[in-house]
Amino acid sequence: MALKDELIPPLTRWLEGALGARAVRIERMEKLGGGAIQENWGLDVRVTGGRLDGRHALVLRTDAPSRVAVSWDRAQEFRILEVAFRAGVAVPEPVALCEDEAVIGKVFYLMRRAEGEARGHKLVRDPAVRAKGEALAARLGAELAKLHRVRPPVPELAFIPVPDRAPALWRVEEYRRHLDALGAKEPVLEWALTWLERHAPQGRDLCLVHADFRTGNYLVSNGELTAVLDWEFAGFSDPLEDLGWMLAKYWRFGSYELEAGGIGSREALFAGYEAEAGHEIDRAAVPYWEVMATVRWAVIALMQAARHFEGQEDSLELALTAHVLPVLELDLLTRVREIEETSR
C-alpha cells in the first residue's frame, strides 16, 4: 500500500501527538528508491513546538507488500536502531514509532534522513570513493567494532533469540530449515552447508551483529560514511559474521580486487575494526564466514524469488533474484577450494 494523500491528515495528527507539537505540517513526501523488503518515504516536515521544533528531513519506514520470514518487523527494527544509536554507531537517529495500524494502515517508524548514495554499483565507481576507499573501509570496520560491544542480554532486544550453541552451527541449522521450507533441491548449497557444519568454530563469542553489513546498506557522501542502514536482519552471533558478509565477493559490484565491499582492502577494514575494538581479529577464521555469507545470500535469494512465485508480491525484481544462484554457487566452490588449498 502506498501512502496516499488522504493519509496525510491522520499522519499529521499522529505526528503532533508523538512529538508533543502544537502543529506539524508535511511540506513534501516522496517515495525513496531501494528497499526490496521495506518501503521508505522521505518527509520534509515543519514542527511547531515540542521536542523537535523546527524543520526536519525524515524517513518514514514501513513494510513492503510482503516480507522475508527472517526479517524483523518495523517495531522490532526500530528498537534495534535505538540500541545501535545509543552504542554510538553511525545510524540515522530514531525519532518515533507508531504501532497503531489505524494511522496509515500498517506499523511504521520515523528516523532522521541522512544524505548520501547507497547504491553499490554507483559507489564502487564514484571517484571520491575511489580516492578515499581505504579510509572508508577503515571507518566501516570501526562502526562494526562499536556495534559488537553490545552483548546479550539486552532487555530491549528480548525478542532476538540468543544461540545456545556455536553460532556457526546455529546458522547452518537455520539455513537448512529455510531450504526445507522452500522445498528447494540445491546440491551445491547442501554440500556447502555440510562443509560449514564440519568446519564450524565451536566458540560462543556472542554480540549484536548487523547481519547485512555490506555495500548497498550504508550511505556515503563525498567518499565519507554518513549512515549505516537496514537493520531488519540484526541478531546475536559471532562478530566475524559481519566481517565475512562485508567481504563476500558478491557485494563488490564488479570491483573484485577491492575485497571490502568493492571500496577498499580487507586489511583496511580489519585495521579500522582493531583500532576501535582494541584487539586483533582472528584473520584465519574470517574466510569461513565468507563461505557462510555466500550460502546465506543464496538462501535469501531463493526466499525473495518465492515471494513473487507464491503470489505474495508481484515483482519482476523478486522473480529475477534467484537467477544469481549460479554465480553464488561458483563463488562457493571457488572459495572453499582456496581455503582448503591454503590450509594444506
Beta strands, then each sheet from edge to edge (+ up, - down):
strand 1: 23-31
strand 2: 38-48
strand 3: 54-63
strand 4: 94-98
strand 5: 108-112
strand 6: 207-209
strand 7: 218-221
strand 8: 224-228
strand 9: 235-237
sheet 1: 1+ 2- 3+ 5- 4+
sheet 2: 6+ 9-
sheet 3: 7+ 8-
end
